[in-house]
Amino acid sequence: MRSFVISGAIGLAVTGFLALPAAAQDAAPPLFDFQVDPEASPDTAPHPEDQPPMVIPPPDEEATDAPEAFGGAPTAESESTDEPEGRAADETPAEKRDRLFAELRKEPSDSKARRIAAGIERLWRKSGSATVDLLMLRAAEAMVEQKNTAAFDVLDQALVLDPGYAEAWNRRATLNFTTGAWGKSLADIEQTLAREPRHWGALMGLAMILERTGRKDKALETYLRVLAVYPALKSAQDAAGRLSEELVGPAI
């Protein structure tokens, strides 16, 4: 869970994209204007209290909570076809995503928003390749078992097969974050957002890294970007409120 590329950080870019096709490296210009060392982290490994509210359920269980930082891992049972009512039978996947995002932006109820968010995540997890989907499931299992080397290997395979698949970049960003490689996580977050700018999980991960590296004003901006996509996400609401009060002062 961690990684990301910054303007001018050539060394970081090379490290973050090592062994990936040139097409993946050239997919988008840098999104960030600051530098984080590729191996940067507090004390080289995250403390327990620094762990984000990730939702990575065991491979035989479905997440009961909506994903927050970085989003939920794919599981065999989480691919339910249950959908909110009102969908058109002839919708394309892109049309369906746009419809669900429009519903998510308008939904004030936490429980209903979680259901809509889960539907979007199911769409994100569908790569269009049975092989890549299987690799993602194996990566999730390895992450749950804390077999990080195996998880990295499988995710790298998925990215070689489909460098345009946003969720594989996001999952590797998640793994980089949890293993303490925040610079690499940022590089992968950048690639995720280049492919899906509305990915609230990647945005939450970015905001947390910004906050924990002292860029609290940028972190607040990023939490507000999350809320523009997913207004009912309580963790983003709480973080934005806390940082706003810290930076601007309490509302009168």
C-alpha positions in Angstrom: 0.0 0.0 0.0 2.2 2.8 -1.1 4.0 4.6 -4.0 3.7 7.6 -6.3 5.7 9.8 -8.8 6.5 13.5 -8.5 7.6 16.1 -11.0 11.3 16.1 -11.5 11.8 13.0 -9.2 13.5 11.0 -11.9 15.1 8.5 -9.6 11.7 7.8 -7.9 10.0 7.4 -11.2 12.5 4.8 -12.3 12.3 3.0 -9.0 8.5 3.0 -9.0 8.1 1.7 -12.6 10.9 -0.8 -12.6 10.2 -3.9 -14.8 7.0 -2.4 -16.2 6.3 -1.7 -19.9 7.2 1.8 -21.3 3.5 2.3 -22.0 2.7 2.2 -18.3 5.5 4.7 -17.5 4.3 7.1 -20.1 0.6 6.8 -19.3 0.3 10.3 -17.7 2.3 13.3 -16.6 3.2 13.7 -13.0 0.4 14.9 -10.8 2.3 15.9 -7.7 4.6 18.9 -7.1 6.6 17.6 -4.1 9.2 14.9 -3.5 9.2 11.9 -1.2 12.1 9.6 -1.0 11.3 6.2 -2.6 11.9 4.5 0.8 10.7 7.3 2.9 8.6 6.5 6.0 8.7 7.3 9.7 11.3 5.0 11.2 11.3 3.0 8.0 8.1 1.1 8.9 4.7 2.3 9.9 3.7 2.2 13.5 0.5 0.4 14.4 -1.3 3.8 15.0 -0.2 4.9 11.5 -2.1 2.2 9.8 -4.9 3.6 7.6 -8.5 2.3 8.0 -8.0 -0.3 5.2 -10.6 -2.8 4.5 -8.8 -6.0 3.4 -11.1 -8.9 4.3 -10.0 -12.5 4.4 -10.3 -14.1 1.0 -13.4 -16.1 2.1 -15.3 -13.1 3.5 -17.0 -10.0 2.1 -16.1 -6.7 3.5 -19.0 -5.4 5.8 -17.8 -1.8 5.6 -17.3 0.5 2.6 -13.6 0.8 1.6 -11.9 3.9 2.8 -8.1 4.3 2.4 -7.0 2.6 -0.8 -10.3 0.6 -1.0 -11.1 -3.1 -0.4 -9.3 -6.0 -1.8 -11.0 -8.3 -4.3 -12.6 -11.4 -2.9 -14.4 -14.3 -4.5 -17.6 -13.5 -2.5 -17.5 -9.8 -2.9 -18.4 -9.9 -6.6 -22.2 -10.1 -5.8 -24.3 -8.9 -8.7 -26.8 -7.2 -6.5 -27.3 -3.6 -7.7 -29.2 -0.6 -6.7 -32.5 -0.4 -8.6 -32.9 1.8 -11.6 -30.1 0.5 -13.8 -30.6 0.3 -17.5 -30.3 -3.2 -19.0 -28.1 -1.9 -21.9 -25.7 0.2 -19.9 -22.0 -0.1 -20.7 -19.6 -0.5 -17.8 -18.5 3.1 -18.2 -22.1 4.4 -18.2 -22.8 2.3 -15.2 -19.9 3.8 -13.3 -20.9 7.3 -14.2 -24.5 6.6 -13.1 -23.3 5.1 -9.7 -20.9 8.0 -9.2 -23.8 10.5 -9.8 -25.9 8.6 -7.3 -23.0 8.5 -4.8 -22.5 12.3 -5.0 -26.2 12.9 -4.1 -26.7 10.2 -1.4 -26.6 11.6 2.2 -27.3 8.3 3.9 -24.2 6.5 5.0 -25.7 3.0 4.6 -27.1 3.7 1.1 -23.9 5.4 0.0 -21.9 2.3 1.2 -24.0 0.1 -1.1 -23.5 2.4 -4.1 -19.7 2.5 -3.3 -19.6 -1.3 -3.2 -21.1 -1.4 -6.6 -18.5 1.0 -8.0 -15.8 -1.1 -6.4 -17.1 -4.3 -8.1 -16.8 -2.5 -11.4 -13.3 -1.4 -10.6 -12.3 -4.9 -9.8 -13.4 -6.2 -13.2 -10.3 -5.9 -15.4 -11.8 -7.6 -18.4 -9.2 -10.4 -18.1 -9.9 -13.6 -16.2 -6.1 -14.0 -15.8 -5.7 -10.5 -14.3 -8.7 -11.0 -12.0 -7.2 -14.3 -10.7 -3.9 -12.6 -10.1 -5.7 -9.8 -8.1 -7.5 -12.4 -6.0 -4.2 -14.2 -5.3 -2.6 -10.9 -4.4 -5.4 -10.2 -1.9 -4.9 -13.6 -0.3 -1.2 -13.0 0.0 -1.7 -9.6 1.5 -4.1 -11.0 4.1 -1.5 -13.6 5.0 1.2 -10.9 5.0 3.2 -12.7 2.3 4.3 -9.4 0.9 7.0 -10.6 -1.5 4.5 -13.0 -3.1 1.9 -10.2 -3.3 4.3 -7.8 -5.0 5.3 -10.5 -7.5 1.7 -11.2 -8.4 0.7 -7.5 -8.7 3.7 -6.9 -10.9 2.6 -9.7 -13.1 -0.9 -8.2 -13.3 0.6 -4.8 -14.3 2.8 -6.3 -17.0 -0.3 -8.0 -18.5 -2.5 -4.8 -18.1 -0.6 -1.6 -17.3 -3.8 0.3 -17.9 -5.7 -1.4 -15.0 -6.2 1.2 -12.3 -7.1 -1.2 -9.5 -3.8 -3.1 -9.9 -1.9 0.1 -9.4 -4.1 1.0 -6.4 -3.6 -2.4 -4.8 0.2 -2.1 -5.2 0.0 1.4 -3.7 -1.8 -0.2 -0.8 0.9 -2.8 -0.3 3.7 -0.3 -0.6 2.0 1.8 2.1 1.6 -1.0 4.5 5.2 -2.1 4.1 6.5 1.4 4.7 7.5 2.5 1.2 5.5 5.8 1.0 7.4 7.1 -1.9 6.6 4.1 -4.0 3.1 4.2 -2.8 2.8 7.7 -4.1 4.1 6.7 -7.5 1.4 4.0 -7.7 -1.3 6.4 -6.4 -0.4 8.8 -9.3 -0.9 6.0 -11.8 -4.2 5.0 -10.2 -5.5 8.6 -10.3 -4.3 9.1 -13.9 -6.6 6.2 -14.9 -9.5 6.8 -12.4 -9.4 10.4 -11.0 -12.5 9.6 -8.9 -10.8 6.7 -7.0 -11.7 7.8 -3.4 -9.5 5.1 -1.9 -6.4 6.3 -3.7 -7.2 9.9 -2.8 -7.6 8.8 0.9 -4.2 7.1 0.7 -2.7 10.2 -0.8 -4.2 12.5 1.8 -2.9 10.4 4.6 0.6 10.4 3.2 0.4 14.2 2.7 -0.8 14.7 6.3 1.8 12.4 7.8 4.6 14.1 5.9 3.6 17.5 7.1 1.8 18.8 4.1 -1.5 19.4 5.9 -2.8 22.1 3.6 -2.5 19.7 0.6 -3.9 16.9 2.7 -7.0 19.0 3.5 -7.4 19.8 -0.2 -7.2 16.1 -1.0 -9.8 15.1 1.6 -12.1 17.7 0.1 -11.6 16.0 -3.3 -12.7 12.8 -1.7 -15.8 14.4 -0.4 -16.6 15.9 -3.8 -16.8 12.3 -5.1 -18.1 10.5 -2.0 -19.8 13.1 0.3 -21.0 10.6 2.8 -17.6 9.0 3.6 -17.3 9.6 7.3 -13.5 9.1 7.6 -13.0 11.9 5.0 -15.5 14.1 6.7 -13.8 13.7 10.1 -10.3 14.2 8.6 -11.4 17.3 6.7 -13.1 18.8 9.8 -10.1 18.1 12.0 -7.6 19.6 9.6 -9.8 22.6 8.8 -10.0 23.4 12.5 -6.3 22.9 12.9 -5.3 25.1 9.9 -8.1 27.7 10.0 -9.4 27.6 13.5 -12.8 26.5 14.9 -15.9 27.8 13.2 -17.6 30.6 15.1 
